[in-house]
Amino acid sequence: MPPNYPNQGQNPAQGQYPNQGQNPNQGQNKAQLPNQYPNSNPSQARVTHELAPNEFAKHSMPKFGKIFAIILFTTASVILLSFGIVYLMKYLNEKTAKTPETTTDSTKLVSINLQPAIDQWLSTQVNKKNNSILVYDLKNQEIIGRNNDFTQNNSQGVENLFLVYLANLLFKQETWKKEELVKVGEESLTKETCLTRIIQENHAGCKEAITSELGADQLKQFLKDQSYENTNLTAHLSNTSDLLSLAKRFYNHPDFSNDVWEDLKLKLDPKANVIASTNPLLSGFQKLKPYGIFGAASETSSNYSYINNLYFIETAEEDPARRRTIVLIYLATDTDAASVIDLAKAIEKSLI
């Protein structure tokens, strides 16, 4: 006989849940509905919150206007921020760059106008074009007098400063050594000694030796790099513009130390120059302190007479803050010593 299993053939749940086919919690849920939704009215139909997929997408997507506004606001913010950063950096750079200039401007002195004095002197000259003049105030950084200062002129003597500057640049770069020897005729001189003789004596042999050591190509490249476009050392030509640029470069000496510049000033001092006593320009200065270089030739020793000067002229105020350093560039042909002395006197009278 097969074993007898209780409730055989019946759904086990039928014995536990008499109301077959109903959820056992159904009655309980109905009783709890009013408690779960206390504010709901049981008599009202239940509102469904379910949306079809297309309706849900339509309700969840922001409107086009909102999207456009967000994009526009973001773009404008980025642009404004970029401009703000650019202007801030520009302001900081300008502030940094203008600091030295502001200091220089604050120490400017009252401008001096030498033009009337130069014009008065020129009125006594036979040919004004023979006199190329440029006077520059290094303190105020301005031209204070000029005449015929654009044309090329004979530059013998003063052009030696181009060699001196390039040589000192090579010393600084350690491409050259001051103690290296060069052959000058039968002598062997150091490069430093040769440069000193070029400054103080306008020594032709040393000038030729240093020029040969530098080489024509290096000299041309130097003139090109420094934008000395009106200078031709082979033809002995230059103009006041190039010479002024060179003078300012010496004075500011960005390529070598202040000690080198101070040593050069001693060599440029007329008291140390062998040929300075023959320069009539210096005879006209009694209260000013000039230092520089010059070259001259009489008509008997060349096709025409010339006198070329490049001098730094310091005024003699006791207060260093009120002292000026003036650059005087004077290139003249077919003139006489008396006229040169008169020019120096006219300049000094206007400066003191």
C-alpha positions in Angstrom: 0.0 0.0 0.0 1.5 3.4 -0.9 2.2 5.7 2.0 -0.5 8.2 2.9 0.7 11.8 2.5 -1.6 14.4 4.0 -3.3 16.8 1.7 -2.1 14.7 -1.2 -3.1 16.2 -4.6 -3.7 19.6 -3.1 -1.7 22.8 -3.4 0.2 23.1 -0.2 -0.8 26.7 0.0 -4.4 25.9 -0.1 -4.3 24.5 3.3 -2.6 27.5 4.7 -4.6 30.1 2.8 -8.2 29.3 2.7 -9.1 32.0 0.3 -7.4 30.4 -2.6 -6.3 32.6 -5.4 -6.0 35.7 -3.3 -2.8 37.4 -2.1 -2.5 36.7 1.5 -1.6 40.3 2.2 -4.4 41.7 0.0 -6.8 42.4 2.8 -4.0 43.8 5.0 -2.9 46.2 2.2 -6.4 47.4 1.8 -6.6 48.2 5.5 -3.3 50.1 5.4 -4.0 52.3 2.4 -5.7 55.0 4.4 -2.7 55.1 6.8 -0.2 55.2 4.0 -1.9 58.1 2.2 -3.5 60.0 5.0 -4.4 62.9 2.8 -5.9 60.9 0.1 -9.6 60.4 -0.3 -10.5 56.8 -0.7 -13.5 57.7 -2.8 -11.3 59.4 -5.5 -9.8 57.4 -8.3 -6.1 56.7 -7.8 -4.0 58.9 -10.0 -1.2 57.1 -11.9 2.2 58.8 -12.1 3.5 56.5 -14.8 4.4 58.2 -18.2 4.9 56.6 -21.5 8.6 56.6 -22.6 8.1 59.4 -25.2 6.2 61.5 -22.7 8.9 61.0 -20.0 11.6 62.1 -22.4 9.6 65.2 -23.3 9.1 66.2 -19.7 12.7 65.5 -18.6 14.6 67.4 -21.4 15.2 71.1 -20.7 13.8 73.5 -23.1 16.0 74.8 -26.0 16.0 78.3 -24.6 17.5 77.1 -21.3 20.2 75.1 -23.2 21.1 78.1 -25.3 21.2 80.4 -22.3 23.6 78.0 -20.5 25.9 77.7 -23.5 25.9 81.4 -24.0 26.6 82.2 -20.3 29.4 79.6 -20.2 31.0 80.9 -23.4 30.8 84.5 -22.3 32.3 83.6 -18.9 35.2 81.8 -20.5 35.9 84.8 -22.9 35.7 87.3 -20.1 38.0 85.2 -17.9 40.5 84.9 -20.8 40.4 88.7 -21.4 40.8 89.2 -17.7 43.9 87.0 -17.5 45.4 88.6 -20.6 44.9 92.1 -19.3 46.3 91.1 -15.9 49.4 89.7 -17.4 49.8 92.7 -19.7 49.4 95.1 -16.7 52.0 93.2 -14.7 54.5 93.1 -17.6 54.0 96.8 -18.3 54.4 97.6 -14.6 57.6 95.6 -14.4 59.0 97.1 -17.7 58.2 100.6 -16.7 59.8 100.5 -13.3 63.3 101.5 -14.6 61.8 104.0 -17.0 59.8 105.7 -14.3 63.0 105.9 -12.2 64.8 107.5 -15.1 62.0 109.9 -15.8 61.8 111.0 -12.2 65.5 112.0 -12.3 65.2 114.1 -15.5 66.5 117.6 -15.4 65.3 120.7 -17.1 65.9 120.3 -20.9 68.7 122.2 -22.5 68.4 123.6 -26.0 71.8 123.9 -27.7 70.3 124.6 -31.1 70.3 128.4 -30.9 74.0 128.3 -29.9 74.8 125.9 -32.7 72.8 127.9 -35.3 74.6 131.1 -34.2 78.0 129.4 -34.7 76.9 128.0 -38.0 76.1 131.5 -39.3 79.8 132.3 -39.1 80.8 129.3 -41.2 81.5 129.4 -44.9 79.8 126.0 -45.6 77.4 124.6 -43.0 77.2 121.2 -44.8 80.9 120.6 -43.9 79.9 120.4 -40.3 78.0 117.3 -39.1 77.0 117.8 -35.5 74.9 115.9 -33.0 74.6 116.7 -29.3 72.8 114.2 -27.0 71.8 114.5 -23.4 72.3 111.1 -21.8 70.6 112.2 -18.6 67.4 113.2 -20.3 67.8 110.9 -23.2 67.2 113.5 -25.8 68.9 115.3 -28.7 69.7 118.9 -27.8 71.4 120.2 -30.9 72.2 119.0 -34.5 73.2 120.0 -38.0 73.5 117.9 -41.1 73.5 114.7 -39.0 72.2 112.2 -41.5 74.8 112.1 -44.2 77.9 109.8 -44.2 81.1 111.5 -43.4 84.8 110.7 -43.1 85.1 108.9 -39.8 88.8 108.3 -39.3 89.8 108.4 -35.7 86.3 108.0 -34.1 85.7 104.8 -36.1 88.3 103.2 -33.8 85.6 102.9 -31.2 83.9 100.2 -33.2 87.1 98.1 -33.0 87.4 98.8 -29.3 83.9 97.8 -28.5 84.0 94.5 -30.5 87.4 93.6 -29.0 86.0 94.1 -25.4 83.0 92.0 -26.4 85.3 89.2 -27.4 87.2 89.5 -24.2 84.0 89.2 -22.3 83.0 86.1 -24.3 86.5 84.7 -23.7 87.0 84.3 -27.4 90.0 86.6 -27.1 92.5 86.9 -24.4 93.9 90.3 -23.4 97.4 88.9 -23.1 97.5 87.3 -26.5 100.2 88.7 -28.8 99.8 90.4 -32.2 102.5 91.3 -34.6 102.9 95.1 -35.1 105.8 95.7 -37.5 108.8 94.2 -35.7 107.1 94.3 -32.3 104.9 91.8 -30.6 102.3 93.5 -28.4 99.4 92.2 -26.4 95.9 92.8 -27.8 95.1 95.0 -24.7 98.2 97.2 -25.3 97.3 97.5 -29.0 93.8 98.6 -28.2 95.1 101.2 -25.7 97.4 102.6 -28.4 94.5 102.8 -30.8 92.6 104.9 -28.3 95.4 107.1 -27.1 97.5 107.5 -30.2 95.3 106.5 -33.2 98.1 104.0 -33.8 98.0 102.9 -37.4 100.0 99.7 -37.0 97.9 98.5 -34.0 94.7 99.3 -35.9 95.8 97.3 -38.8 96.8 94.3 -36.6 93.6 94.3 -34.6 91.5 94.6 -37.8 93.4 91.7 -39.3 92.8 89.6 -36.2 89.1 90.4 -36.2 88.7 89.7 -39.9 86.6 91.6 -42.4 83.7 89.1 -42.2 83.5 89.4 -38.4 83.6 93.2 -38.6 80.8 93.3 -41.2 78.7 90.9 -39.1 79.2 93.0 -36.0 78.1 96.2 -37.8 75.1 94.3 -39.2 74.1 92.8 -35.9 74.3 96.2 -34.1 72.4 97.9 -37.0 75.3 100.3 -37.9 73.9 100.6 -41.4 75.7 103.8 -42.3 79.2 102.7 -41.3 81.8 101.3 -43.7 85.2 100.8 -41.9 86.9 100.0 -45.2 85.9 103.2 -46.8 86.3 105.1 -43.4 82.7 106.4 -43.5 80.0 106.7 -40.8 77.4 109.2 -39.6 76.4 110.7 -36.4 73.4 108.4 -35.9 75.6 105.2 -35.9 78.2 106.9 -33.7 75.6 108.0 -31.2 74.2 104.5 -31.0 77.8 103.3 -30.3 78.4 106.0 -27.7 75.1 105.0 -25.9 76.2 101.4 -26.0 79.5 102.2 -24.4 77.8 104.3 -21.8 75.3 101.6 -20.8 77.8 98.8 -21.5 75.3 95.9 -21.6 78.0 93.6 -23.0 80.7 94.1 -20.4 81.1 95.1 -16.7 81.2 98.6 -15.2 84.8 98.0 -14.3 85.7 97.6 -17.9 83.8 100.9 -18.7 85.6 102.8 -15.9 89.0 101.5 -17.2 88.0 102.7 -20.7 87.1 106.1 -19.4 90.6 106.5 -18.0 92.1 105.6 -21.4 89.7 108.1 -23.1 90.7 110.9 -20.7 92.6 113.6 -22.6 95.3 113.6 -19.9 96.1 110.0 -20.9 96.0 110.6 -24.7 99.2 111.3 -26.6 97.5 113.2 -29.4 94.8 115.0 -27.3 96.9 118.1 -27.0 96.6 118.7 -30.8 92.8 118.7 -30.7 91.5 122.3 -30.8 88.0 121.3 -29.6 89.4 120.5 -26.1 90.9 124.0 -25.9 87.4 125.5 -25.8 86.4 123.5 -22.7 87.4 125.1 -19.5 84.8 124.0 -17.0 83.5 120.8 -18.5 85.1 117.3 -18.2 85.5 115.7 -21.7 86.7 112.2 -22.4 86.6 110.5 -25.8 88.4 110.1 -29.1 89.3 112.1 -32.2 91.1 112.0 -35.4 92.4 114.7 -37.6 94.4 115.3 -40.8 95.6 118.4 -42.4 95.2 119.1 -46.1 98.9 118.5 -46.7 98.7 114.9 -45.4 95.4 114.0 -47.1 93.3 115.1 -50.0 91.3 117.3 -47.7 91.5 118.4 -44.1 89.2 116.8 -41.5 88.7 116.8 -37.8 86.4 114.1 -36.2 85.4 114.1 -32.5 83.3 111.8 -30.3 83.3 113.0 -26.7 81.5 112.4 -23.5 81.2 115.7 -21.7 80.4 115.7 -18.0 79.1 118.8 -16.3 80.6 119.9 -13.0 77.6 120.2 -10.5 78.5 119.3 -7.0 75.2 117.3 -6.6 75.7 114.1 -8.6 71.9 113.9 -9.2 72.2 117.1 -11.2 75.2 116.3 -13.3 74.7 115.6 -17.0 76.7 113.5 -19.4 76.5 114.9 -22.9 77.6 113.1 -26.1 79.1 115.4 -28.7 79.7 114.1 -32.2 81.4 116.5 -34.5 82.6 115.5 -38.0 84.0 118.3 -40.0 85.9 118.9 -43.2 87.8 121.9 -44.5 87.5 123.8 -41.3 90.0 125.7 -39.1 91.1 125.4 -35.5 89.6 128.8 -34.5 86.2 127.7 -35.7 86.4 124.5 -33.7 87.4 126.3 -30.5 84.5 128.7 -31.0 82.1 125.8 -31.2 83.4 124.3 -28.0 83.0 127.6 -26.2 79.4 128.1 -27.5 78.5 124.6 -26.2 80.1 125.1 -22.8 78.4 128.4 -22.3 75.0 126.8 -22.9 75.7 123.9 -20.6 77.0 125.7 -17.5 
